[in-house]
Amino acid sequence: MLAERLAEYEGHHAMLAARLDALRASVDVVDDEAAAAIRRLRDDAWATHRAVLTGDTADDFAVALTRDDVASAGRLAGAADLAEIRAMTRALAEATANLSRNGIQSQQLVKDADTQLLEIRVAASDLLGEALEPSSERLIERIEDQIEARSDALAAWEQIELARLKAERAADAGEQIHLEMRAALESVGIVSEPGDTLEAIMAIAELFLDRQRKVDAEYAEALRMVSSKEEDLAARRVAVGVAERREEEWLAGITEALKGTWLESGLSASGVGAVLDQLAELSRSLQEREDLQLRIDKMEADRANFLVEVIAVAVEADEPTKDGEPEQLATRLAERLERAERTRETKASLGNELKRLKEAREILDTEISAHERRKNEVLGVFGVATLSEVVERDELLRERDGLRTTVAELEERVVAELAVDGFDQARSILDAIDFDSLAVEKAEGEQRLRQFDEIIQQQLIRQTRAADKLDAIGGDSAVARLDAERRTTLLEIEEKAVRYIELKLGIMSAGNALRIYRENHRSGMMARASDAFKLMTRGQYSGLTTQPVKGEEVLIAVQRDGQSKLAEALSKGARFQLYLALRLAGYYEFAQFRPSVPFIADDIMETFDHIRSEEVFRLFGEMANTGQVIYLTHHKHLCEIAKAVVPQSTIHQLD
């Protein structure tokens, strides 16, 4: 595309040159240089005649004046052609300058491309070793593949670290649960062995909970039985009252029935009831005795069978047996069976979990080995020992590329602005420039531009009035004279406009040169103020910079996240810190070229917190190596901070 633009510029340049030659050949008009030479000869002849005042000098002046009048008349008659020749000459000069500039840019771009490709190959030789691709596109693809592999390795390493952290947290959580379970068992009177595992302690806790649930159930059942018995007791008391009333009625009926019989005096009514009751009770007792005897026989048989089975199970399970305690033996066997069931379930669960963890471990081992291989490849490419160093190297490479790009862009801007062949030539030009005199010339040029603006406005007004007068004139010879005056006026306007544009471009170039000089030769005062402001704000602001606004530079504070704020947009405390940072930088700048004077600050840390006050006193301590620092305050805690941060400081109490 650049070659096409160069070809287009060359064609345009050739066309303009051909048109200019054809125009000069077709028009017989004295050009500007010849006219200026004739005018100088006329002025010289006039000066000679004025000094001598002879006939010969008068004739010479007359001849020179005639030649000047003829040349002026011819230029006036061919003003339009002369203006066209001038325009064509300027266009040809601009085309020549553009062609030269584009050729230089083309050569520079080719050199830059070759240099960047060489740098890429040098960097790729460290990264890829001897397996370099001859094609630049293939080489860039290989580098991108390596970068992608590095990103994958970093992501895999993060996953490994995450899995390790999860495993550590799980182990810590298990240990915490172990301690809590042990403490809980000790709180209820169960002391576990020091070497018991978490599974054993959990089994003991579950056994204790089962027993506690049984005790709670028995207690609830006992309460329910007591309540039921109390209800039965109340019902029986009511029944006793009813029975007593019936007994009295029955005794009365028996007494009435025994009247007039031999039992009336030999057996009382109450005795008859007792006899009858005893007979009925005896019958029921005999029946109950037979039932109980049958149940006792069955229970003794069941007990004997149960005892035989329990002893057989105990012998099979290697459980020690003692005579007289079959119930304790059965209880121990039941507890042992329950523990065995839980242990079997736990074993099955742990076996499944172990199998799953082994499978996961195999997968992780495979991934770790693959990531380790890729990590070793990346470490070998960068020539470092750890991945953190690889990240640092990569960030440094990115930063280097960015800085090189920025430097190249700035050099191109400077070369383009100054229209030179290279940056070294531009730097020598800028170093040789006296910027104070350039600023004065800029001010004078701006003044002349304003004057030319006023003159152009006046000329436009005069042109308008002349046009109005021309419209009011008839068809006599005055029209030709006015037309000649109009052409002359237009030529003057054109010359002054060209001069205005040249001055305007010169002022713009001077302004750009001043701006580039300020950027490249920024004083140490701004750097010191930025460092001090960053230290006082604890890194909340990364530094200070300036920005041109309406011909002036405005101070801007740059935040840690890259955003910027004007000085008036800062908080009160931040403005105080900015003011103090500027004062510190100004003091260093003053003391660098002149004898130091005392630095006096009057309670400027009123809005500072404890940490920022420490940083300010630390800066004061460093500044005390250059000159005397005096700080006035009525806050006692600031004196304590100053003494702690700068032990060699002296505190004076003023009454």
Backbone hydrogen bonds, N-H to C=O, Kabsch-Sander energy under -0.5 kcal/mol:
donor,donor_aa,acceptor,acceptor_aa,energy
5,R,1,M,-2.0
6,L,2,L,-2.4
7,A,3,A,-2.5
8,E,4,E,-2.4
9,Y,5,R,-2.7
10,E,6,L,-2.6
11,G,7,A,-2.4
12,H,8,E,-2.4
13,H,9,Y,-2.7
14,A,10,E,-2.6
15,M,11,G,-2.3
16,L,12,H,-2.4
17,A,13,H,-2.4
18,A,14,A,-2.3
19,R,15,M,-2.4
20,L,16,L,-2.5
21,D,17,A,-2.4
22,A,18,A,-2.5
23,L,19,R,-2.6
24,R,20,L,-2.7
25,A,21,D,-2.1
26,S,22,A,-1.8
27,V,23,L,-1.3
29,V,27,V,-1.1
35,A,31,D,-2.5
36,A,32,D,-2.4
37,A,33,E,-2.2
38,I,34,A,-2.5
39,R,35,A,-2.4
40,R,36,A,-2.1
41,L,37,A,-2.3
42,R,38,I,-2.2
43,D,39,R,-2.3
44,D,40,R,-2.8
45,A,41,L,-2.6
46,W,42,R,-2.4
47,A,43,D,-2.5
48,T,44,D,-2.5
49,H,45,A,-2.7
50,R,46,W,-2.5
51,A,47,A,-1.5
52,V,48,T,-2.0
53,L,49,H,-2.3
58,A,54,T,-1.8
59,D,55,G,-2.8
60,D,56,D,-2.9
61,F,57,T,-2.5
62,A,58,A,-2.6
63,V,59,D,-2.9
64,A,60,D,-2.6
65,L,61,F,-2.9
66,T,62,A,-2.7
67,R,63,V,-2.6
68,D,64,A,-2.3
69,D,65,L,-2.8
70,V,66,T,-3.1
71,A,67,R,-2.7
72,S,68,D,-2.8
73,A,69,D,-3.1
74,G,70,V,-2.9
75,R,71,A,-2.7
76,L,72,S,-2.8
77,A,73,A,-2.9
78,G,74,G,-2.5
79,A,76,L,-1.2
82,L,78,G,-2.9
83,A,79,A,-2.9
84,E,80,A,-2.3
85,I,81,D,-2.5
86,R,82,L,-2.6
87,A,83,A,-2.7
88,M,84,E,-2.8
89,T,85,I,-2.6
90,R,86,R,-3.0
91,A,87,A,-2.8
92,L,88,M,-2.6
93,A,89,T,-2.7
94,E,90,R,-2.9
95,A,91,A,-2.7
96,T,92,L,-2.5
97,A,93,A,-2.7
98,N,94,E,-3.0
99,L,95,A,-2.7
100,S,96,T,-2.6
101,R,97,A,-3.0
102,N,98,N,-3.1
103,G,99,L,-2.1
104,I,100,S,-2.4
105,Q,101,R,-2.9
106,S,102,N,-2.8
107,Q,103,G,-2.6
108,Q,104,I,-2.8
109,L,105,Q,-3.0
110,V,106,S,-2.3
111,K,107,Q,-2.5
112,D,108,Q,-3.2
113,A,109,L,-2.8
114,D,110,V,-2.5
115,T,111,K,-3.0
116,Q,112,D,-3.1
117,L,113,A,-2.6
118,L,114,D,-2.4
119,E,115,T,-2.7
120,I,116,Q,-2.6
121,R,117,L,-2.3
122,V,118,L,-2.5
123,A,119,E,-2.9
124,A,120,I,-2.9
125,S,121,R,-2.2
126,D,122,V,-1.3
127,L,123,A,-1.3
128,L,124,A,-4.2
129,G,124,A,-0.5
129,G,125,S,-1.2
131,A,128,L,-1.2
132,L,130,E,-1.7
139,L,135,S,-2.1
140,I,136,S,-2.4
141,E,137,E,-2.2
142,R,138,R,-2.3
143,I,139,L,-2.3
144,E,140,I,-2.6
145,D,141,E,-2.4
146,Q,142,R,-2.3
147,I,143,I,-2.4
148,E,144,E,-2.7
149,A,145,D,-2.6
150,R,146,Q,-2.3
151,S,147,I,-2.3
152,D,148,E,-2.5
153,A,149,A,-2.5
154,L,150,R,-2.6
155,A,151,S,-2.5
156,A,152,D,-2.8
157,W,153,A,-2.6
158,E,154,L,-2.2
159,Q,155,A,-2.1
160,I,156,A,-2.4
161,E,157,W,-2.7
162,L,158,E,-2.5
163,A,159,Q,-2.5
164,R,160,I,-2.5
165,L,161,E,-2.5
166,K,162,L,-2.3
167,A,163,A,-2.4
168,E,164,R,-2.5
169,R,165,L,-2.7
170,A,166,K,-2.6
171,A,167,A,-2.4
172,D,168,E,-2.6
173,A,169,R,-2.7
174,G,170,A,-2.6
175,E,171,A,-2.3
176,Q,172,D,-2.4
177,I,173,A,-2.6
178,H,174,G,-2.4
179,L,175,E,-2.3
180,E,176,Q,-2.5
181,M,177,I,-2.9
182,R,178,H,-2.3
183,A,179,L,-2.5
184,A,180,E,-2.5
185,L,181,M,-2.5
186,E,182,R,-2.3
187,S,183,A,-1.8
188,V,184,A,-0.8
188,V,185,L,-0.7
189,G,186,E,-1.3
190,I,185,L,-3.0
191,V,189,G,-0.6
192,S,190,I,-0.6
196,D,193,E,-1.5
201,I,197,T,-2.3
202,M,198,L,-2.2
203,A,199,E,-2.3
204,I,200,A,-2.4
205,A,201,I,-2.4
206,E,202,M,-2.5
207,L,203,A,-2.3
208,F,204,I,-2.4
209,L,205,A,-2.4
210,D,206,E,-2.5
211,R,207,L,-2.4
212,Q,208,F,-2.6
213,R,209,L,-2.7
214,K,210,D,-2.2
215,V,211,R,-2.7
216,D,212,Q,-2.6
217,A,213,R,-2.5
218,E,214,K,-2.8
219,Y,215,V,-2.7
220,A,216,D,-2.5
221,E,217,A,-2.6
222,A,218,E,-2.7
223,L,219,Y,-2.4
224,R,220,A,-2.5
225,M,221,E,-2.5
226,V,222,A,-2.7
227,S,223,L,-2.4
228,S,224,R,-2.3
229,K,225,M,-3.1
230,E,226,V,-2.6
231,E,227,S,-2.0
232,D,228,S,-2.6
233,L,229,K,-3.0
234,A,230,E,-2.4
235,A,231,E,-2.5
236,R,232,D,-2.9
237,R,233,L,-2.5
238,V,234,A,-2.0
239,A,235,A,-2.6
240,V,236,R,-3.2
241,G,237,R,-2.2
242,V,238,V,-2.3
243,A,239,A,-3.0
244,E,240,V,-2.9
245,R,241,G,-2.1
246,R,242,V,-2.4
247,E,243,A,-3.2
248,E,244,E,-2.5
249,E,245,R,-2.2
250,W,246,R,-3.3
251,L,247,E,-3.4
252,A,248,E,-2.3
253,G,249,E,-2.1
254,I,250,W,-2.8
255,T,251,L,-2.9
256,E,252,A,-2.1
257,A,253,G,-1.8
258,L,254,I,-2.4
259,K,255,T,-0.8
261,T,258,L,-2.2
264,E,261,T,-1.6
266,G,262,W,-0.9
267,L,263,L,-1.4
272,V,268,S,-1.8
273,G,269,A,-1.6
274,A,270,S,-1.9
275,V,271,G,-2.5
276,L,272,V,-2.6
277,D,273,G,-2.8
278,Q,274,A,-2.7
279,L,275,V,-2.3
280,A,276,L,-2.4
281,E,277,D,-2.8
282,L,278,Q,-2.6
283,S,279,L,-1.9
284,R,280,A,-2.0
285,S,281,E,-2.7
286,L,282,L,-2.2
287,Q,283,S,-1.9
288,E,284,R,-2.7
289,R,285,S,-2.6
290,E,286,L,-1.9
291,D,287,Q,-2.1
292,L,288,E,-3.1
293,Q,289,R,-2.4
294,L,290,E,-2.0
295,R,291,D,-2.3
296,I,292,L,-3.0
297,D,293,Q,-2.2
298,K,294,L,-2.1
299,M,295,R,-2.9
300,E,296,I,-2.7
301,A,297,D,-1.9
302,D,298,K,-2.8
303,R,299,M,-2.9
304,A,300,E,-2.2
305,N,301,A,-2.6
306,F,302,D,-3.0
307,L,303,R,-2.8
308,V,304,A,-2.1
309,E,305,N,-2.6
310,V,306,F,-3.0
311,I,307,L,-2.4
312,A,308,V,-2.3
313,V,309,E,-2.7
314,A,310,V,-2.8
315,V,311,I,-2.6
316,E,312,A,-2.4
317,A,313,V,-2.4
318,D,315,V,-1.0
319,E,314,A,-3.3
325,E,322,K,-1.1
329,L,325,E,-1.9
330,A,326,P,-2.6
331,T,327,E,-2.4
332,R,328,Q,-2.5
333,L,329,L,-2.3
334,A,330,A,-2.5
335,E,331,T,-2.5
336,R,332,R,-2.7
337,L,333,L,-2.6
338,E,334,A,-2.5
339,R,335,E,-2.6
340,A,336,R,-2.3
341,E,337,L,-2.5
342,R,338,E,-2.4
343,T,339,R,-2.8
344,R,340,A,-2.9
345,E,341,E,-2.6
346,T,342,R,-3.0
347,K,343,T,-2.9
348,A,344,R,-2.7
349,S,345,E,-2.6
350,L,346,T,-3.1
351,G,347,K,-2.7
352,N,348,A,-2.4
353,E,349,S,-2.6
354,L,350,L,-3.1
355,K,351,G,-2.6
356,R,352,N,-2.6
357,L,353,E,-2.9
358,K,354,L,-2.6
359,E,355,K,-2.3
360,A,356,R,-2.7
361,R,357,L,-3.0
362,E,358,K,-2.7
363,I,359,E,-2.3
364,L,360,A,-3.0
365,D,361,R,-3.3
366,T,362,E,-2.4
367,E,363,I,-2.7
368,I,364,L,-3.3
369,S,365,D,-2.7
370,A,366,T,-2.4
371,H,367,E,-3.3
372,E,368,I,-2.9
373,R,369,S,-2.4
374,R,370,A,-2.5
375,K,371,H,-3.0
376,N,372,E,-2.8
377,E,373,R,-2.3
378,V,374,R,-2.5
379,L,375,K,-3.2
380,G,376,N,-2.8
381,V,377,E,-2.2
382,F,378,V,-2.4
383,G,379,L,-1.6
384,V,379,L,-1.5
390,V,386,T,-1.2
391,V,387,L,-2.6
392,E,388,S,-2.3
393,R,389,E,-2.8
394,D,390,V,-2.8
395,E,391,V,-2.8
396,L,392,E,-2.6
397,L,393,R,-2.6
398,R,394,D,-2.7
399,E,395,E,-2.9
400,R,396,L,-2.9
401,D,397,L,-2.7
402,G,398,R,-2.7
403,L,399,E,-2.8
404,R,400,R,-2.7
405,T,401,D,-2.5
406,T,402,G,-2.6
407,V,403,L,-2.9
408,A,404,R,-2.6
409,E,405,T,-2.5
410,L,406,T,-2.7
411,E,407,V,-2.8
412,E,408,A,-2.5
413,R,409,E,-2.4
414,V,410,L,-2.6
415,V,411,E,-2.8
416,A,412,E,-2.7
417,E,413,R,-2.8
418,L,414,V,-2.4
419,A,415,V,-1.2
420,V,415,V,-1.4
426,A,422,G,-1.8
427,R,423,F,-3.1
428,S,424,D,-2.3
429,I,425,Q,-2.1
430,L,426,A,-2.7
431,D,427,R,-2.7
432,A,428,S,-1.5
433,I,429,I,-0.6
433,I,430,L,-0.8
435,F,433,I,-0.9
438,L,434,D,-2.2
439,A,435,F,-2.2
440,V,436,D,-2.0
441,E,437,S,-2.7
442,K,438,L,-2.5
443,A,439,A,-2.4
444,E,440,V,-2.7
445,G,441,E,-3.1
446,E,442,K,-2.5
447,Q,443,A,-2.2
448,R,444,E,-2.7
449,L,445,G,-2.6
450,R,446,E,-2.3
451,Q,447,Q,-2.2
452,F,448,R,-3.1
453,D,449,L,-2.5
454,E,450,R,-2.2
455,I,451,Q,-2.7
456,I,452,F,-3.1
457,Q,453,D,-2.4
458,Q,454,E,-2.6
459,Q,455,I,-3.0
460,L,456,I,-2.8
461,I,457,Q,-2.4
462,R,458,Q,-2.9
463,Q,459,Q,-2.9
464,T,460,L,-2.6
465,R,461,I,-2.7
466,A,462,R,-2.8
467,A,463,Q,-2.6
468,D,464,T,-2.3
469,K,465,R,-2.6
470,L,466,A,-2.7
471,D,467,A,-2.2
472,A,468,D,-1.3
473,I,469,K,-0.7
473,I,470,L,-0.7
479,V,476,D,-1.2
481,R,477,S,-1.4
482,L,478,A,-2.9
483,D,479,V,-2.6
484,A,480,A,-2.3
485,E,481,R,-2.4
486,R,482,L,-2.8
487,R,483,D,-2.6
488,T,484,A,-2.4
489,T,485,E,-2.9
490,L,486,R,-2.6
491,L,487,R,-2.4
492,E,488,T,-2.4
493,I,489,T,-2.8
494,E,490,L,-2.7
495,E,491,L,-2.8
496,K,492,E,-2.8
497,A,493,I,-2.7
498,V,494,E,-2.7
499,R,495,E,-2.5
500,Y,496,K,-2.6
501,I,497,A,-2.6
502,E,498,V,-2.6
503,L,499,R,-2.7
504,K,500,Y,-2.7
505,L,501,I,-2.9
506,G,502,E,-2.4
507,I,503,L,-2.6
508,M,504,K,-2.4
509,S,505,L,-2.6
510,A,506,G,-2.6
511,G,507,I,-2.8
512,N,508,M,-2.5
513,A,509,S,-2.6
514,L,510,A,-2.6
515,R,511,G,-2.4
516,I,512,N,-2.8
517,Y,513,A,-2.4
518,R,514,L,-2.5
519,E,515,R,-2.3
520,N,516,I,-2.3
521,H,517,Y,-2.1
522,R,519,E,-0.6
526,M,523,S,-0.6
527,A,523,S,-0.9
528,R,524,G,-2.7
529,A,525,M,-2.6
530,S,526,M,-2.5
531,D,527,A,-2.4
532,A,528,R,-2.6
533,F,529,A,-2.5
534,K,530,S,-2.4
535,L,531,D,-2.2
536,M,532,A,-2.5
537,T,533,F,-2.1
538,R,535,L,-1.1
539,G,534,K,-2.5
540,Q,537,T,-1.6
542,S,558,V,-1.8
543,G,558,V,-1.1
545,T,556,I,-2.4
547,Q,554,V,-1.6
549,V,552,E,-4.3
552,E,549,V,-1.5
554,V,547,Q,-2.7
556,I,545,T,-3.1
557,A,565,K,-2.9
558,V,543,G,-2.5
559,Q,557,A,-0.5
559,Q,563,Q,-3.9
560,R,540,Q,-2.1
562,G,559,Q,-1.5
565,K,557,A,-2.3
567,A,555,L,-1.0
569,A,566,L,-0.9
570,L,567,A,-1.2
575,R,571,S,-2.5
576,F,572,K,-2.2
577,Q,573,G,-2.2
578,L,574,A,-2.5
579,Y,575,R,-2.7
580,L,576,F,-2.4
581,A,577,Q,-2.5
582,L,578,L,-2.3
583,R,579,Y,-2.1
584,L,580,L,-2.6
585,A,581,A,-2.3
586,G,582,L,-2.6
587,Y,583,R,-2.3
588,Y,584,L,-2.2
589,E,585,A,-2.3
590,F,586,G,-2.5
591,A,587,Y,-2.9
592,Q,588,Y,-1.1
593,F,589,E,-0.7
593,F,590,F,-0.9
594,R,590,F,-1.3
599,F,628,Q,-3.1
600,I,598,P,-0.6
601,A,630,I,-2.3
603,D,601,A,-0.8
603,D,632,L,-2.4
606,E,603,D,-0.5
608,F,605,M,-0.8
613,S,609,D,-2.1
614,E,610,H,-1.8
615,E,611,I,-1.9
616,V,612,R,-2.2
617,F,613,S,-2.4
618,R,614,E,-2.0
619,L,615,E,-1.9
620,F,616,V,-2.5
621,G,617,F,-2.3
622,E,618,R,-1.8
623,M,619,L,-2.4
624,A,620,F,-1.6
625,N,622,E,-1.2
626,T,623,M,-1.8
627,G,623,M,-1.9
630,I,599,F,-3.6
632,L,601,A,-2.8
636,K,634,H,-0.6
638,L,635,H,-0.5
639,C,635,H,-0.9
640,E,636,K,-1.7
641,I,637,H,-2.2
642,A,638,L,-2.7
643,K,639,C,-2.3
644,A,640,E,-2.0
645,V,641,I,-2.7
646,V,642,A,-2.8
649,S,646,V,-2.0
654,L,652,H,-0.6
655,D,653,Q,-0.6
